Amino acid sequence: MVKLETVRVYPGMTEELLTSITRKHPHWKHLVSAVDHRVDRALANLRPYAIAYHRALLSSLLGWPPPPSIFEFRC
């Protein structure tokens, strides 16, 4: 029986965590790979929505991006 523990994952640590799991349990390699692929596909579908939401949030809260300024260049 495998004891499940709570693991805190920090950005950039995911690959290390998956590598350690597959080293510790080589028979889980295909399962970990399949789950990783499914998560990547799901995140790829959500990415455009997250970007649009982030832009809308910046626009509504911070007024970003600022309106283009009129700059006159004189020689």
TIVOBA-835738 format. One line per 10 residues: their letters; for each residue x, y, z of N, C-alpha, C. Coordinates in Angstrom, 3 decimals. Atoms other than C-alpha are relative to their C-alpha. Layout:
REM TIVOBA-835738
a> X:Y:Z:X:Y:Z:X:Y:Z | ...
//
This chain:
REM TIVOBA-835738
mvkletvrvy> 0.850:-1.175:0.000:0.000:0.000:0.000:0.897:1.239:0.000 | -0.780:-1.226:0.123:1.313:3.439:-0.922:-0.630:1.077:0.867 | 0.487:-1.077:-0.853:1.009:6.224:1.599:0.056:1.310:-0.781 | 0.061:-1.276:0.688:-0.121:9.482:0.031:0.288:1.118:0.985 | -0.357:-1.119:-0.846:1.354:12.639:1.436:-0.320:1.299:-0.716 | 0.209:-1.310:0.582:0.630:16.289:0.895:1.357:0.571:-0.384 | -1.253:-0.545:0.502:3.333:17.838:-1.232:-0.261:1.411:-0.487 | 0.110:-1.374:0.488:3.779:21.548:-1.753:0.870:0.131:-1.236 | -0.727:-0.133:1.254:4.764:22.239:-5.327:0.175:1.474:-0.304 | -0.318:-1.376:0.338:6.484:25.481:-6.192:0.268:0.092:-1.500
pgmteellts> -0.261:-0.145:1.446:6.856:26.901:-9.713:1.393:-0.516:-0.356 | -1.270:0.556:0.440:9.583:25.068:-11.578:0.354:-1.315:0.662 | -0.294:1.215:-0.750:9.425:22.103:-9.244:-0.745:-1.212:-0.562 | 0.846:1.076:0.504:6.919:20.040:-11.225:0.814:-1.098:-0.661 | -0.810:1.002:0.697:9.464:18.330:-13.462:0.820:-0.835:0.974 | -0.785:0.734:-1.003:11.625:17.406:-10.481:-0.879:-0.990:0.754 | 0.921:0.866:-0.730:8.616:15.977:-8.665:-0.381:-1.212:-0.845 | 0.378:1.113:0.880:7.512:13.874:-11.656:1.178:-0.942:-0.233 | -1.186:0.834:0.185:11.063:12.651:-12.208:0.254:-0.861:1.233 | -0.243:0.782:-1.225:11.416:11.592:-8.578:-1.047:-1.096:0.167
itrkhphwkh> 1.049:1.026:-0.103:8.083:9.753:-8.705:0.307:-1.164:-0.929 | -0.273:1.095:0.943:9.040:7.819:-11.829:1.272:-0.763:0.351 | -1.203:0.726:-0.455:12.455:6.959:-10.347:-0.337:-0.919:1.167 | 0.360:0.774:-1.191:10.924:5.775:-7.097:-0.946:-1.152:-0.352 | 0.993:1.005:0.419:8.091:3.875:-8.834:0.047:-0.129:-1.523 | -0.150:0.090:1.451:9.251:2.901:-12.350:-1.239:-0.547:-0.709 | 1.204:0.564:0.612:6.031:0.982:-12.988:-1.107:1.052:-0.166 | 0.987:-1.087:0.143:4.108:4.288:-12.725:0.334:0.937:-1.153 | -0.482:-0.916:1.032:6.016:5.860:-15.624:-1.075:0.325:-1.044 | 1.017:-0.233:1.027:3.233:5.410:-18.206:-1.198:0.764:0.556
lvsavdhrvd> 1.110:-0.712:-0.632:0.544:6.584:-15.785:0.340:1.476:0.184 | -0.423:-1.386:-0.217:2.497:9.725:-14.866:0.074:0.739:-1.332 | -0.104:-0.609:1.316:3.192:10.413:-18.538:-1.378:0.313:-0.581 | 1.355:-0.216:0.525:-0.481:10.026:-19.510:-0.699:1.142:0.734 | 0.620:-1.075:-0.782:-1.659:12.291:-16.682:0.634:1.339:-0.361 | -0.699:-1.220:0.374:0.992:14.880:-17.559:-0.487:0.511:-1.354 | 0.492:-0.378:1.330:-0.169:14.863:-21.184:-1.415:0.564:0.069 | 1.385:-0.481:-0.122:-3.831:15.277:-20.212:-0.066:1.365:0.668 | -0.035:-1.301:-0.673:-3.033:18.156:-17.861:0.500:1.074:-0.959 | -0.509:-0.957:0.981:-0.989:19.876:-20.577:-1.068:0.387:-1.012
ralanlrpya> 1.066:-0.294:0.961:-3.885:19.575:-23.031:-1.081:0.879:0.624 | 1.038:-0.791:-0.673:-6.386:20.937:-20.499:0.476:1.436:0.218 | -0.538:-1.346:-0.209:-4.125:23.882:-19.655:0.134:0.761:-1.315 | -0.095:-0.653:1.305:-3.573:24.597:-23.346:-1.362:0.540:-0.429 | 1.350:-0.476:0.321:-7.350:24.904:-23.757:-0.398:1.195:0.846 | 0.368:-1.084:-0.908:-7.628:27.240:-20.769:0.870:1.245:-0.160 | -0.956:-1.106:0.096:-4.618:29.447:-21.595:-0.578:1.245:-0.671 | 0.550:-1.222:0.619:-6.434:31.819:-24.040:-1.006:0.722:0.898 | 0.969:-0.613:-0.904:-9.210:32.396:-21.495:0.702:0.708:1.158 | -0.755:-0.613:-1.099:-6.695:33.095:-18.730:0.676:1.286:-0.461
iayhrallss> -0.641:-1.205:0.529:-4.842:35.585:-20.930:-1.025:1.106:-0.199 | 1.052:-1.002:0.211:-8.078:37.353:-21.906:-0.490:0.563:1.336 | 0.447:-0.447:-1.317:-9.179:37.503:-18.259:1.043:0.916:0.629 | -1.082:-0.801:-0.562:-5.794:38.858:-17.193:0.036:1.378:-0.657 | 0.008:-1.291:0.708:-5.909:41.572:-19.871:-1.192:0.850:0.421 | 1.191:-0.743:-0.417:-9.459:42.542:-18.902:0.172:0.538:1.417 | -0.240:-0.418:-1.376:-8.452:42.699:-15.253:0.972:1.181:0.047 | -0.949:-1.113:0.055:-5.443:44.916:-16.003:-0.652:1.259:-0.550 | 0.662:-1.145:0.621:-7.584:47.145:-18.174:-0.984:0.655:0.961 | 1.030:-0.566:-0.862:-10.386:47.565:-15.653:0.568:0.567:1.306
llgwppppsi> -0.526:-0.449:-1.285:-8.308:47.941:-12.495:1.098:1.056:-0.125 | -1.162:-0.875:0.091:-5.183:49.686:-13.674:-0.019:0.934:-1.207 | 0.032:-0.799:1.213:-6.208:51.208:-16.961:1.168:-0.323:-0.917 | -1.130:0.419:0.806:-3.471:49.215:-18.641:-0.473:-0.739:-1.225 | -1.097:-0.888:0.342:-2.322:49.514:-21.342:-0.495:1.443:-0.099 | 0.413:-1.397:0.076:-2.357:53.281:-21.267:-0.329:0.380:-1.442 | 0.320:-0.416:1.366:-3.864:55.072:-24.240:1.250:0.552:-0.682 | -1.189:-0.502:0.699:-1.341:55.958:-26.931:0.095:1.527:0.150 | -0.197:-1.434:-0.149:0.130:59.374:-26.359:0.406:0.597:-1.345 | -0.381:-0.686:1.232:0.603:61.908:-29.095:1.340:0.672:0.256
fefrc> -1.350:-0.503:-0.193:4.261:62.640:-29.399:0.443:0.673:-1.294 | -0.477:-0.712:1.177:5.555:65.270:-31.762:1.515:0.023:0.031 | -1.453:-0.009:0.114:9.080:64.905:-32.943:0.404:1.159:-0.883 | -0.453:-1.159:0.767:10.737:68.105:-34.065:1.506:-0.074:-0.191 | -1.441:-0.009:0.297:14.104:68.345:-35.731:0.579:1.385:0.188
//
